[in-house]
Structures are given as structure tokens and as C-alpha cells.
């Protein structure tokens, strides 16, 4: 789902808890006129994937030459010489993924232009997806060529690597981390269905939208608010999980709505499809009596392209 875009270790987590209990589930319809669409002019598709508290956005876009990472601040875009930028912290450090000379995906950390690899030796790919203000990175890799297993998540801080693996599965991804060290991600069950999880450093809590066969968790802020997507008979939908409740996010005329990141101000970034193609968005959910609405995030109108320096990101 959301991270299908072109996306030793010392501790194995062994404790798994049951499904999280939810107080209730709400839903609201999102009018596209009340949020900001993000399009890189000249791109055939734009995906907004992460956002920090200063409103800096990272993501990827597609043009005739392939996928390219980008950062956006206000209406100013900067192209990153990488396939995708997934996450950005409040220090402006960026994590993402790029292709190496071997043709495989490798994770990277860009800290003020100093690019270092976030990689697992021998893995067929590594995707660095989230980073907190301490510089702790969450990622996932494919270990089939190492041990015959599938995807596994990990966190990295300096020289310390910690495997994140939901027991009993061969597919675990880590997708987001906050400053409290809470990690969110996804795993598959024996039938191949995707489920979200929250890991607090000691145990996992399963996060599943009630009645949905597939749930994917993509981001968490420092307030513990979580965003992601789920699928039901009508297709994919975005959700916000906050204060023990799920809120479904939909929009008229929009399909395949995905929420990928949330900052401490409650601003959500993601992407969606309509008759014109695929677009990124940024919006703010604001509680009103018995409902939520999405308001402008502070950007005005459609983002327009302004040339920016191309920053080199090599592993």
C-alpha cells in the first residue's frame, strides 16, 4: 500500500500482545477544496510521505525519467538525487531510499548534506523510512538472501541496530518513530493479510481498523497520534487513530486516499487519486462537535514549482 513506491542485528523482539481495544470509530468526508493539493509541475504523480513541525515536507514524484525524492517548504521545492525521501525530523535530517550501482535499494540518512548509508549487509534491499529528533532511524530490509526469511524491521542509532520482528511472522516493517521511542509499522499474518502495530520498546500492540481485512500504519507523532490506511470492500481509505478512537478520512471524487505522516500540530500528509492522476496533500484535522474537518494547513492554493538546488544523495 503506502510504501509500495520505489521502498549483525542484536536484539530480537519476542513479546507480542493482543489487538488494541478501540473506544469507537468515526468517519468524516473530506472536501478537496479544504486542503492543499501538492503537485510537482511536470510530474505525472506526486506523493507526500513525511512532514516535520516546521511544515517541511518530503516525498517522491514521478516524471518521464522515473522517481525522484523531494523536499518542500512553503512553495519552494528541492529535488533530491534519490528515488524517495520518506521521513524528516525537526532538525531537517532526511531518510529515504536510493538505488546503488548494484541496482538494489539502499537506505540513506541525509544530515545537512552529509549522506550516510542505512544498510544491512547482504540484504536484497533496505528502506529507511522514519527518523526522530535523536537521530534514531527506523527501516526495513529483505533478509531472504541472508536467512531465507522475508522483510524485517529495525531501528538504528549510531552503531546500534535493533531488529524489530513480530513473532510468528516472516514479514515485519517499521514505518515511523517518535521522540519517545514509540515505533509503528506493519506485519502480515499466516494468510498474508496486513496488520498495523505499535511497539513501545517492550511489547507490541496490534492496530487494526474494525472490520477491515487490511490495515497499514505509516506514521506517529509525539502525542501518540497515528495515521495510516486500510482497505474494505469499497477500496482504500485513510485513518487517524487518536485518543483511543479511529477516524476514517474520505473525500468526494477521490479514491485511494492514503495518510502517511503526521506532525505534532496534527497536520497530515499523504496522497490520493482522482480523475487527473495522483497527488500529494497536506491538511489539518480540527475537532468540531461530533465530527472532524480538514482545514488549510497554512499553504495557499496549489503549490507551484520553483527551481531549487539539486542535492546529491549517495549511499
Secondary structure, 3 states (H helix, E strand, C coil): CHHHCCCCCCCECCCEEEECCCCEEEEEEECHHHCEEECCCCCCEEEEEEECCCCCEEEEEEECCEEEEEEEECCEEEEEECCEEEEECCCCCEEEEEECCCCCEEEEEEECCEEEEECCCCCCEEEEEEECCCCCEEEEEECHHHHCCCEEEEEEECCEEEEECCCCCCCEEEEEECCCCCEEEEEECCCCCEEEEEECCCCEEEECCCCCCEEEEEEECCCCCEEEEEEECCEEEEEEEECCEEEEEEECCCEEEEEEEECCCCEEEEEEEECCEEEEEEEEEEEECCEEEEECCCCCCCCCCCCCCCEECCC
